[in-house]
Amino acid sequence: MYLRFSILLFIIAISCTSPQSENKEESKLSGNPIFEGWYADPEGIVFGDEYWIYPTFSAAFEDQLHFDAFSSKDLVTWEKHERILDNSAITWARQAMWAPAAIEKDGKYYLFFAANDPLTPERPGYDPNNDINHFGGIGVAVADSPAGPFKDLLGKPLLSDFHNGAQPIDQFVFKDTDGTHYFFYGGWGHCNIGKLNSDFTGFEPWENGQLFHEITPEGYVEGPFMFLRNGVYYLMWSEGGWTNDSYKVAYAMAEKATGPYRRIGTILEADTTIATGAGHNSVIQKPGTDEWYMVYHRRPIPNEGRDHRVTCIDVMEFNEDGTIKPIKMTFDGVKANPFK
């Protein structure tokens, strides 16, 4: 009798702690925003069995001189990694470090970023007597870990010149199936594509000798991002103005990373019941699945500051023809999705 009773208790204990515990774990929600603080331009990526987000520290230009990173095992609980890179390591960065983009290659982790908000003389805001934005552009730093610390790879910008009218900001590196690392970037309504060399210290010229080709899709303003799904290349970007409620995300589709791109439309816009100014996004795919998430920033309501932007995540789904369904902004965020 005692033995039967003990077995019964054991069975009850197992039934209470295994499937139910797992269901409870998976029912957890990230909430939006997914972590505290003013953060924008989030770059989401998977390294190993962890999700990582590299955002801009959203502040006044003179205070925006470092990067924090965030990692998670399940998309719900995020660990903050403070000051993985700052201007003590990037001596040429004097203001406005933003829009980081990370990628791993040969066991090293590379962080690309924009700094100094370089302007040309004909651009509004250019001050001939203040050289802080006469020089700058896109830099690259390297580390042995995705949590840093990162150090300047070149001691100068990777790209500081203006090509095809594109301000050298808002870069994204996409590794294609053949191993080519394509480099997308550009502000001021122009998007360029180039090819990084093998050690990420420069660019390989195209067949015509140019370093960059312009591929600007209709409506493009800034913030390019690319991903590949079922043989289709998706190019995403932001439209509107980053300082106001008109910011939104649009995308195009193509058969190759180099285009040509067919604009489809916008999929993330302001929702006055939730937030405004939603944009500068990235996309996370859980490896080995068709589960996708959009990571983006938005402006809470009410909003009292230009730099009051928060990082959020919501589910991204596709129609049968491969087009993307409009993103539904939520306060709940997403369910836990740990690596098994």
Order of alpha helices (4+ residues) and beta strands (2+ residues): alpha-alpha-beta-beta-beta-beta-beta-beta-beta-beta-beta-beta-beta-beta-beta-beta-beta-beta-beta-beta-beta-beta
